Amino acid sequence: MSFLSIIGQAKALTLLTRALNSNRLAHGYLFVGPEGVGKSTAARALAAGLFCRNHHQAGSPCGHCGGCIKFTSGNHPDFLIIRPEGAGIKIQQIRELKKILSFPPFEAELRIVIIEDAQTMGREAGNSLLKILEEPPPGNLLLLIAADSEPLLDTIVSRCQVIPFMPLPAEQAVMIIQQNHPEFSPEQAEVMAELTGGCPGQAGTLYNNDDVLLLHKECLDALFSPSRSRAE
């Protein structure tokens, strides 16, 4: 997994590549944008590149070294993911994270923590995380992923380097949908790109929700059928 494999999001990838090339990574990043536009994919690609022991190109891991193999297999000891428990991220999860961050990384230069759906944190959890961001332990990189920065505490946003992610143009969205869902015909992929508003990661969920493609076709047929009366 590398930046080169990510379609679209040129601005976000440029900002991250620039930070990698200059060796000036912030201690915390906030990847913010609508669901399904590649925020988690970019975070994992960034982690993969940092764990690679052959730093030949920013954001492009070699795939063969020990760091790459461990990350790909899901067994890297310095990679953590925090996800909501139930409706949101709980304060106990952040307290446990704080304990972990007090120790140095096991084998990599950086411990990388991805916090998914960061906007689901309550005020208690957010304040606890804020203390980490205000005095970040050395050797740790926090990547917050949020669908919308508004529910997050302003102080958390201000302590992070914000990386914006945008809906993709239709052509790029179609390409990603076809890659992830080869069962879609080209026409179906185009419809999904439109229905998801350029957020191709939502296509799978939408497709499995009461056969939305069939409903879309029925609606169009009903709207444009010349045999129907104006009232119908």
N, C-alpha and C positions, 0 to 999 in steps of 0.2 A: 504494500500500500504506500503510495507516494503522492505528492502534489500533482505530478504529471498525469496521474490517473483520474484526477478530479476534473469534471467538465463544468465550465463556468466559474463564477465567483473570482474573477480575475483580481479585483481590488483586495479582497480578503487575503488571497494567496500571495499577492505582491507585498502586502504589509508583513505577513509572517516570514516570507523569504528574505525580505530586507533585514528583519530582526535576526534571523539565523545567520545570514552572511556577515553581518556586522558583530555577531556574538554579543548582542545586546537584548536578550530576551527579558521581558518584564517578569515579575514574580507571579503575576496573575493576569489572565485574559478572560474577557467576557465575549463569547461568540453569540451574537444575538440576531434573530431574524425569524421568519415564519417557519412552521414545521415543514420538514421535508425538502430543505434546500441545500443540505450538505454540511451542516454544522458539526454533527458527530463524526462524519467521515473525515472532515478536515482536522478535527481534534486528534483522531486516531492516526492520521497520516503524519501529523506533527510529532506525536509520540513515537511513532515508528522510526522517523528520521533521527530523533534525539537518542534513541536507544541503540541505533546502529553504531558499531565500533569502527566502521570504515567510512568516515565522514567525507565521502568524495564529492558530494553535491548536496546542497541544502534541500531538505524535504524529499530526498531520494535515497532510501535505505538500500543496502546491497542485497538484502534478503538471504544472505548465506552465513553471516557471522553469528556468534552465540547470542548476541543481543536481539538480532532480528528473529532468529528461530524461536527464542523464548517468547517474544512478543506475539509472533504469529500464532503460536500454539496456545496462547492465553495463560502462560505460566511465568511471566516476568514478575519477579518479586517486588519491583519498584513501580508497578503500574496498578493504580486503584481506580475503581469506578464507584461513585456514590449515586444511587437512584432513589427516588421517592419510595417511602414505605407507606403504602396506603395512599392517602390523598396528597401527601407532601413529604418533604425532607424534614426529619425530626431533629430536635436539638441534641438528642443522645447520639445521633449519627455524627454530628459535627464535633461533639465532645470526644468521641472515639477517634475521629480523624486527628484532632489536636494532639492526642497521645501518640499516635503513630508518627506525626510530623516532628515530634520532639527528638526522634532518633534519626541518625543519618541514613541515607539510602543504603541498601544492602550491597549492590554491586555497580550500579550505574552512577554517572555523574549527577543525575537528577532523579528524584522521585516525581512521577507525574500523576496527578490526581484529576480525573474528569468528574465534574459534578453536573449530572444531567437534570434537566428541568429545574434549574436553579430558582426559577420564579415561584416554585411551590414552597419555598422555605417560609415558615412563619417568622414573626418578628424575633422570637427568642433564638431560633436557629440562625437567623440572619445576623443578629448582634454577636453571636458566638463566632460565626465565620469572619465577621468584621475584625475581630481581635486578631485572628490569624493573618488577615490581609494587612493590618496595620503594622504588625511586627512579624513578618514572614520568616520562618526558620530557614536557614540556608540549605541549599540542596533540594529545594522543592519547587515545583511548578504547578499552579492550580489553573485548570481550564474550566470555566463555568459556561454552561450551555443553557440558553434561555430562549423561549419563544417570544418573549417580550420583556424589555428591560423595565417597563413601568412599574410592575409590582415589586421589583427589587428595591431594597433600601438605596437611597441616593448615595449614601456613604460607601456602599459596596461597589456601586458603579464607578464612583470616583477613584476607587483604589485599584481598579482594573484597567488594562488596556482594552478598549472596546473594539471588536472586529465585527463590522456589519456584514450580514449576509442578506442577499436580495432574491426575490423570485427570479427564475431564469427565463430568458427568451424562449419562445415556443419551440424553436428548432433544437435547442440544447435540452429542453425538458423532454422532448420526444426521444432523443438519443438515449438519455438515461433510462427512461421508461422501457425502451426496447431492450436495453442491456439487462435490466433487472427483471423484466417480464417478457421473455422470448415467446410466451404463449400468446401475446397480444399481436394482432395484425397491425400493419402500419396505420390503418384508419382508426383502430381502437386506441393506439398509442397517441395519435393526434387528439382524439376526443378527451383522453385522460389528461393530456397536457393542458387543455383548455379548462376542464372541470376543476383541476387542482390549482389553477391560477399560477402556473409556472413553478409549482412545488412538487416535483416528481416523486419525492419520498412518500407522499400521501396516496399514490396510485394504488398500492396494494390494499390498503385499508378501504379505500373507496370502492375498489373492484369487488371486494368481499362483502360489501354492504348492500344486500338486497338487489344484486345484479343491476348496478347503476347504469351500465352501458345499454341494457335492454330498455330501461326506463327512459334514458336519454333519447333513444331512437323512437320510442312510442310518442314521446312529447313532440319531437320534431315532425313526425308523420302527422300527428293531430293538428299541429299548427299550420302546416303547409299543404295539407290535403285539399285539392280543389273541389272535392265532392262534398265537403262539409259546408253547412250554412254558416253565416257570420255569427249567429248566436252560439252554435256548437263550438 
